[in-house]
Amino acid sequence: MLSTDRSLPNTGHRYVPQITSLDIPPSPNQELLPLTAKVNSSDNLEIGGCELRKLVEQYGSPLYILDEFTLRTACSQYRDSFTTYYSGESQVIYASKAWSCLAVCRIIDSENLGFDVVSGGELYTTLEAGVDKDKIYFHGNNKSVTELEFAVEVGCTIMVDNWLELKNLVQIASAKSEQPVPIMIRLTPGIECHTHEYIRTGHLDSKFGFDPNQLDEVFTYLSQQESLSCIGLHAHIGSQIFERQPHQDLASVLVDWMKKAQGYGLPVTTLNVGGGLGIKYIESDDPPSISEWVSAVSKAVENACNQAAVPLPKLIAEPGRSLIGSACVTAYTVGSRKEIPEFNTYIAVDGGMSDNPRPITYQSVYRAVVANRMSAPITEEVTLAGKHCESGDVVIKNAALPKTEPGDILAVMDTGAYNYSMASNYNRIGRPAAIVVYEGEANLIIERETYHDLIEQDRLPERLVKHQE
Ligand SMILES: *Cc1c(COP(=O)(O)O)cnc(C)c1O
């Protein structure tokens, strides 16, 4: 249904890339489309020099299309901004839960970033990608003993979240490691920020981290452990945050805690301020740029250190979404159309909640373009539905689009973070393929799951096997 009371973007050029030169690329997290997006002479969208229509012909749909240039640009903007704005040592680590696979890890590793992993599986993936243990930080609020043993064997830094873990780790470290195991302590900073309840982690009522009221107890205990070396403190306040103030507040809280830890004789000289910088999913989203965020955090840490008269710590930030979110689009093929006069028009695509569970989980909003007819004027507002047996399986609720036909290619933007990594096989739909595009070349980085893949882990007990008589 065409709504008359809401102003539709009527130019048809609404999301057409405006970037004319990549000599000085904009901040990827402030763009809807990847930085290399172009409309070619046949009115088709190209990313990384590859036409989406042709990519779908070759690889099928749904298809995750990762733009290597955009990802590398976000990495270098983070890295270079810290060098510019922070006088001490710094390190940017990728929160790999946003999207962990070998190719993504290789690209980010080659940009000299480190990695935050939150499970044995993510740790394994990072190691298989060839990442050095010294660049890996192991997070999680309920690491199993097996995971802790794995991390100690590897020799990465462990972000300790709670008492149970701390005590398990003391045992494992004493038994298994000749050298003290490097750890950092995660604390709940008690800082509120405006984001979805499920992705808010900094307020005191959070499952993550030690209660700051127990600081003395934790530091006293740590100062007695020879098997552990507490090198730093960590806090993460949440995700998809547009305000700079919470991160600035966090910086001074962390510096105060560092000073306190040093008073207990702990070698705490590293502070990790977490991630959380938001990205632009829709026109009205207005996040600070990567360099603005880094500058604000760096200055806040430096000011707090000056006030507390402590030397500058090694400063770590661990962004996920703002590194990779804007670097990927998901291409779908348009299928059925259902018009309910006076109510709504549903356009269904060949994927949905199994490849992008964010709308149904967090009510997240996205934008899409018709990639094979980029200048077609926008004429209708529809509900872009998925193909799963679930009424809530909607990709975009109020999608302003040109009239689409079955077979059109829709590109949903900003699907790099928390899409593939949250994908499932609901309805026994295989997870889509993912490709990376760079300077006109496309390479497969994750195979599409086949029917056979779907039953690969299934087992039939002998008494259920159907024997042919
Ligand atoms: C998820 C998470 C991040 C990354 O958050 P983004 O919003 O994707 O930048 C960083 N640190 C921790 C501990 C996290 O849980």
The ligand as an SDF file (V2000), in Angstrom:
LIG
                    3D

 15 15  0  0  0  0  0  0  0  0999 V2000
   30.1310   -7.6590   21.5020 C   0  0  0  0  0  0  0  0  0  0  0  0
   31.2960   -7.1520   22.2060 C   0  0  0  0  0  0  0  0  0  0  0  0
   32.1320   -6.2230   21.5910 C   0  0  0  0  0  0  0  0  0  0  0  0
   31.8470   -5.6130   20.2500 C   0  0  0  0  0  0  0  0  0  0  0  0
   30.6850   -4.8560   20.2490 O   0  0  0  0  0  0  0  0  0  0  0  0
   30.2980   -4.0130   18.9350 P   0  0  0  0  0  0  0  0  0  0  0  0
   29.0690   -3.3060   19.3240 O   0  0  0  0  0  0  0  0  0  0  0  0
   30.0520   -5.0180   17.8480 O   0  0  0  0  0  0  0  0  0  0  0  0
   31.4100   -3.1070   18.6220 O   0  0  0  0  0  0  0  0  0  0  0  0
   33.2630   -5.8280   22.2670 C   0  0  0  0  0  0  0  0  0  0  0  0
   33.5620   -6.3430   23.4840 N   0  0  0  0  0  0  0  0  0  0  0  0
   32.7770   -7.2390   24.0980 C   0  0  0  0  0  0  0  0  0  0  0  0
   33.1720   -7.7530   25.4220 C   0  0  0  0  0  0  0  0  0  0  0  0
   31.6300   -7.6670   23.4920 C   0  0  0  0  0  0  0  0  0  0  0  0
   30.8440   -8.5410   24.1180 O   0  0  0  0  0  0  0  0  0  0  0  0
  1  2  1  0
  2  3  1  0
  2 14  2  0
  3  4  1  0
  3 10  2  0
  4  5  1  0
  5  6  1  0
  6  7  2  0
  6  8  1  0
  6  9  1  0
 10 11  1  0
 11 12  2  0
 12 13  1  0
 12 14  1  0
 14 15  1  0
M  END
$$$$
